[in-house]
């Protein structure tokens, strides 16, 4: 079991013109190993780990939003 995963964010920028939020994410080796375990691979490049973390973040936001986000519209 992996213990002590750390993921931090910083260097936040928001562009009002394009309405895009950008920030930096830092993950320790435990968090990286967790992503590799989720993917079932141990030979991932850091670019692949980064892309998978982005997918996981997107899924987490979507899952939490669909659980009861305030702006949900029931069509």
WOGI-V377354 format. One record per backbone hydrogen bond with DSSP energy under -1.0 kcal/mol. CO is the residue of the C=O (numbers start at 1). NH is the residue of the N-H. Records with the same first field share a line. If there is no record, write none. Layout:
CO = NH ; NH
//
This chain:
6 = 28
8 = 26
10 = 24
13 = 22
15 = 19
20 = 15
22 = 13
24 = 10
26 = 8
28 = 32
29 = 33
30 = 34
31 = 35
32 = 36
33 = 37
34 = 38
35 = 39
36 = 40 ; 41
45 = 49
46 = 50
47 = 51
48 = 52
49 = 53
50 = 54
51 = 55
52 = 56
53 = 57
54 = 58
55 = 59
56 = 60
57 = 61
58 = 62
59 = 63
60 = 64
61 = 65
62 = 66
65 = 68 ; 69
69 = 72
//
